């Protein structure tokens, strides 16, 4: 089964710097990073950790994941990534 996830990516407050993102379909699945590249890597890790925890709790494995990567308005683009 293929799972598709959509992210909301936000710039952090100016005094904090960096970015943060939430995965809409996975309650409580969030990540942050100083750069967009670091955020992307951290989001993949967060999704994999969420899925592993879900599998441990429900016993239902997630075979493959996909999420849509949307960048801040100044750098608008969409990318599909396999986790």
Secondary structure, 3 states (H helix, E strand, C coil): CEEEEEEEEEECCCCCCCEEEEECCCCCCEEEECCHHHHHHHHHHHHHHHHHHHHHHHCCCCCEEEEEEECCHHHCCEEEEEC
